[in-house]
Amino acid sequence: MKVCLLNESFPPVIDGVVNVMMNYADYMMRDYGAEIEVGTPKYPDGKYDDYPYQVVAYPSFDTAAQTNGYRAGNPLVGKAVSKLADFEPDIIHAHGPASALVVGRLVREMTGAPIVFTYHTKYDIDIRRAAKINLIADETIKAMVGNIEACDEVWTVSDGAGQSLKALGFQGDYRVMNNGVDFAKGRVDKETVDKVTAGYDLPEGVPMFLYVGRIINYKNLPLIMDALKILADSGQDFRMVFVGKGPDKEILEQKAVELGLMGGNAPKVFFTGPIYDRDALRAWNTRADLFLFPSTFDTNGLVVREAAACGLASILIKDSCAAEGITDDRNGFIIEESAEAMAEILKRLCGDLDHVHDVGQHAMDEIYLSWEECVAKAYERYQYILARNRIGAMPHRKEQMTDNMVKIVAKAMEEENKVRKNVREGLTDMRSKALTMMEYTKAGIKALDSQKLRWEDIAEDLWTETEELFKK
């Protein structure tokens, strides 16, 4: 099976969605022998030849300042789209709703391959954060939803994510397809944990809490700080470690200082910055006693499953997407969305860490989901979609105002690609003929040179004979 994976980013940018797409590529190649091609906007420092599959990086615009380091792809570059189409994919799987989906729709027009789209995160929040003007944000979100409705099948990473998509005006159906975890199941040895966490004041026996992810306020991180302040004022000792980077890191650090949790002689809160080494992250998850994840923004909370892989239980907000599948006080802890509620449960759990660790073990046994399992389900669904597509039995997708434009652009790209191929073939033919002529010319010159040398030998012999005659 040939699978074309599309996204709005790719390394050197590393985020949750990139991680998902790369795991799809790796496990499908390894377990099913699939052929993979990736399409992504080009990033200045990107090295796209270092992968076991072809990466087509198309031109992009620098929007890093507005979108926290991301670039906007230009999906209307015919050469790149045609290269993706020439791969002749069986399935197109888009993991981003902007340029990635436009490219996907163009490739579908050129190949007939069905499009699967996965809705990973609440893109509307990032759109409103970047656009700032409501009218522009509203129209951008409307265009995004139209792009998604143009797909043949839509997947979401949780039911809550699907409901969020519906709230934006999406009128189609969706299928929940969970993401997996690339952490090995099990805790890391103490020697490795000590090595990774060295340099931080983390006394044995003092409860340690952990957060891993983007440092951005809409993930409810100020709530953690307010809860920690209440906990500290109650006399409970603890340590809190934030792993990650983001636009609000300095703001959150300043808040910690103002609350007396950072700075001074006995800091309780630490920021490590981003950690990309997966084994180092496993070590941090092993060292912690509780994972704090009060986000109501995230549609899946993959970091909660990563924590569970290491036997680490999480505190989550009631009715959040991250809390789906969690049974309170069994394989996680669920609270109301308030600093007081978090402080209260932290105070209680700090006095019973054995129970906390038991809940962490249940989390490992019950909510851990490997990438092997997830990709197996995805591949099985691909096969079903392909079978339906071959007999023309795919569900009718909602028509979009942009459908005709996509058809026209795709047709123009196909014609452009034909011209490009004809020119390339013509140039190749001309080069071949030119090389042949050069070979003939070289052979002719060589023959002439050889003939010239032969006549010179004859002339020399005649002159020698003439001299001998004169002597006689």
N, C-alpha and C positions, 0 to 999 in steps of 0.2 A: 504494500500500500504506500502511495505517495502522499505525504501530508505537508501542506504549506502552513506554517505558523507565523502569525503576524502580531506585532505589538507596537506600542508607541515608544518603547525604549528597549535597550539591550546593553550588555556591558560595553563601556566602562560604568554605566549606570546600573546599580544593583538595588532592586526593591523586591517586594513580595511577588508582584506579577511577573517580573523577569525570572525570578527563582522558579515560579510555577512553570513557565514556558520552557525553560531549560531542562527541567525535570521531565516534562512531556517528551521533549526531543530525545533525551538520553535514554529513558526507559523504553520508549517505543522502538528505538534502534536496537537496544540491547535485548529486549524480551520478544520482539515481534519482527525484527529485521526490516522495519519500515524505513523508507527513504524520506529524509527530512530536508526541507528548505525553509529558511527564515527570512522574513522581510521586516525591516526596521528603519526608522529615520537614522541618518548618519550623524555620528557624534565625532567631534574633532580628534579625540584621542582613541577612537575605536580601532581595534585590531581584529578584523573580520576574517582573516585567513587562518585563525588558530583553532578552528572547530572541525569536528568530523563530518560536518554538513555545510552546504553552501549558505552563506549569509549575504543577502542582497540589501545593501545599505543605500537608500535613496536620499536625495538632497533634503536638507532641513533648514529651518530658520531658528535663529537664536532667541528663544523665549525664556531662557534660564532665570532671568530676574523676576519674571512674572509667575513662573510655575515651579519655583524651588528646584532649579537645576535641570528641568526637562526641556527638550527641544520639540518644535512643531514640525512634523514631516510634511513634505510637499508630495501629495499622492498623484500629481498629474504629470510626472516625468515618464514619458512613454517608454524610454529605454529600460528603466528599472522594472516597470510593470510588465512589459513584454518578456523580460528575462524570467520573472516569476511565472508567467503564463507558459513559457517554453518548457518549464519543468513538468507541465501537464499533471497537476496534482489531482488526486482522487477526492481529497477533502481539504477545504480551507478552514482553518481554525483561528479566528481573530480573538485576541485577548485585550484589545484596546478599541474604544468606540469612535475614534476620530480618524486620523489619516489611515490607520490600520484597516478600518472597515471600508473606507473609500477604495483603498487598494484591493481589498478582498472582493468588493462588488465588481470592480473592473476585471479582475482575474476570472471571476465567475462568468462574466459575459463572454470572455475570450475562450473559456475552457468547458463551461457547463458544470464545473465542480460545485457541490453545495457548500454553503457557509454555515459553520457553527460559531456562535459567539458566546464567550463567557463574561458575565458581568461580575467583576471582582470587587469593586469598591464604589463608594458613593461619589462618583465623579462630579455630580452637581455642586457639591460643597467646594471642591477645588476650583470649579469653573467660576463660581460666585466670588471666591477669594481672589482669583486672577483678574476677572472682568471688572469688578467693583460697580459698574453701572448696571442696574437691574434689567433694563431693556435688552442690552447686549447679552447678559447672562441668560435671560429667558429664551432668546432666539437661539443661542448656542445650545442650550439644553434641549430645546425642541428639535433642532437638527440632529443632535446626538440620538434622541429617542427614535427619530425617523430612520436613522442609519441602522439602529438595532432591529427595528421592526422589519427591515428589508432582508434580514437573515433567514435562513431556512430552519434553523433551530437555535433556541436561546437557552444557555445554561446559567445558573446562578450558584454561588458557593454556599448559600444557605437560603432557607425559606425567607428569613428577614430581608435578605438582599433582594429577593424576588418581589417582596412587598414594597420595598423602597423604589424599585424600578417601576412598579405599577403606579405608585404615588406620583411619579414624574409624567404619567400619561401613557405609558406603554400599554398597548391593548392586546398583545399576543400572549401565548402560553410560555411557560418556562419550566425547565427541569433542574432540580437540585443535584449538582455533581460536586461533591466535596473535594477539597484539595488535600493532599497528603503531607507528610512530614519526612524530610530527608535526614533527620537525626536517627541514629541507631537507637533502638529501644534499650534502655538501661542507664545506670548511673556511671559517672566517670570516676576513676580511681583517685584516692585522696592525694597522692603525690602530684598528679596532673592538676587537680583543683588548687592545691597550695601554690604551685608554680604560676598558674594563670592569675590568681587573685592576689599574689604577693604585691606589697606596696600599699594596700588598703587596710585600714584599721577595722578588722572583722573578727572580734574576739569570739572564741568558742563559747557556746552556751548563750550568746546574745542573739535574739531572733534577727534574721536578715531577710529583707524583702527585695524583690527584683522587678524592674520593668525593662523590657526590650522593645525597641521600635522607634518610630519618628518622634522627635521631641517637638510636638506641636500641640497647642492648647486645645484644639477641638477633639483631641483624644482624652479630654477630661483630666489632664495631668495636674492642673491647679487643685483639683479635688484631693488628689493624693497628698499634696503639700499641706493642705488645710487639715486633713485627717492626721498626718504625722505630727503637726503642731499640737493638736489636741492630745494625742498619745504621749508626746514628750512632756506636756504639762501635767499629765497624770502620774508622772514619775517612772513610766515604763522605759527601759533602755531598749534600743534597737539600732539597726543599720539599714539604710535604704540605698540601693545602687540603681542608677539609670544608665542604660546602655543604648547608645544611638546618637543621632544628630538630627537637627531640624531648625527651622526658622525661629522657634521660640525658646531655644536652649538658653540663651543669655537671660531672657526674661524670667525663666523658671529658676535659673541659678540665683538671680537677684532676689527672687521671692524667698528662696531657701535661706539666703543670708539674712534677709529682713525678719524672717521668723525664728532666727537663731539656730537653724538646723545645719548651716554650713559656716565655715570660718571659725575663728577662735581656736581654743586648744582641744576641744572634743567634738569634732564634726560628726554628725550622724548620717549625712546625705552625701553621696559621691556621684559624680558624672564621669564615666569612662571615655565618652566619645564613641564613635562607631567601631564595632568589632566585626570584621568580615570572616575571620577564621571560624568555621563551623564547630570545630572541636573545642575552641576556646569558649564559644557560646554554650556548648554542652556543659563545660566545666562550671560556668557561672550558674546555669540552671541547677546543677547538682549541688552547688554550695548553698543556694538560697533555701529558705524555709517556706516562703510563700511568694507567688507571682501576683502582682497587683495590676489588674487590667480593667479600669473603670470606663473604657471607651464604649460609647454608644454609636460611634461613627463607623467602626470596622464592620464589614459584612461577614467576616469569617473568623478573625482572630486566630490566624495560623500559629502565632507565637504561643497561644494557650496550649495547642496540641504539641508544640515543640517542648514546652515546659513539662507536659504530661509524659513525654517520652523519657524524661529524666526523673520521673517520680515526683514532680513538683506540682502541687495543687494551686489553683488560681482563685482569686476573689473577683467576681464579675457582677455586673449590674443586671438586675431583674429585667427580663424581656429584651435584653440586647441580643444581637446576632451571635456574639461570642458565647452567650450562655445557652445556646441551643444544644440539647443533648446532655446538659449538665444536671445532675441530681444534687440538690443542696445537701451539704454535709456528708455526701457519699463519695463523689468524685470531683468535688469543687465546692465553692461557697458563693451564694448569691445574696446580694444585698440591695436595698433601695439606693437610689442615686443621690447620696448626700455624704458630706465629709463626716458627719456625726455617725452615720451608719457604718462607714468604713472604720472609723476610730474605735467604735464599740466592738466590732468583730475582731479587730486586731488585738485589742486589749484582752479579750476573752481567749483568743487562740494562742497568744504569747504565753499563757499559763498552762497550755496543754499541747506542747509541740509533738508529743508522741501521737496524739490524735491527728494533728496536721499531717504528719508523715504517713499515717495510715491512709488518709484521704488521697495523698499524693500517689500512693501505691495503687489505689483503686483507679485513679486517673490514668496511670500508665496502662493498667490492664483493660480499661473500658473505653477510653476515648481516643487512644492512640490510633492513628491511621497511616499506614505506610504508603509511599508513592507507588510501590508495586501494585497494591490493591486498587488505588485510584486510577492509575493508567490502564489497568486491566479492564475496569468498568468503562473508561472512556473509549478504549479500542473496540470493545464489544459494541458500544453505541455507534461508533463510526461505521462498523460493518452493517449494522441495521439501517443506518441512514443511506449508505451506499446502495444497499439492496432495494430500498424504497425508491431511491432516485433513478435507478436503472429501469424500473418499470413505470416511472412517471407517477408514483403514488405519494410524493411528498405533500404535506399539508400546504394549502394555498397561503402564501404570505401576503400581508397587506401591501397594496400598491402604494408607492411613494411618489410625491411630486418630482423627485429627483431621478426616477427610474429612466425616463427618456434621455435625460442628460448623461447618465452613466452609459447608456447604450451608444449614444453618439460619440462620446469620448473614447469608449472602448473600441468602436469601429475605426475611429481616426487613428488610435494607437496601433491597431492591427495593420492598417494600410501603411502607416509609418514604418512599422516593423518589416513589412514586406519589401518596402523600398530599401530599407537598411540592409536586409538580407541580399536583395538583388545587387545592390552596390558592392556589398562585401564579396559576393560570389564573382561579380564582374572583375573586381580588383584582384581577387585570388587567381582568376583565369588569366588576366593580363600579366600578373606576376609570374605565373607558371610559364606562359609563352615567352616572356622576356628572359626568364632563366634558361629556357630551351635555346633561344636565339643566342644567348651569351655562350652557351656550351658549344653550339655550332661554330660560332665566331672564334672561340678559343681553339677549337679543333682545327679550323682552317688556318689560323695563324701559326699553329704548331706545325701543320703540314708544310706551309710555305717556308717556315724557318728550316725545317728538315730538308726541303728541296734546295733551299739556298746553300745549305752546308754541303749537299751532294755536288752541286755545280762548282763550288769552290774547290772541292777535292779533285774533280775532273780537270779543272783549269790548272791546278797545281801540277798534276801528272803530265798534262800536255806540255807545260813549260819546261818541266824536267827533261822530257824526251827531246824537245827542241834544242835545249842546251847541249845534250849529248850528241845530237846530229851535227851541230855547229863544230863541236870539238873534233869529230871525225873528219 
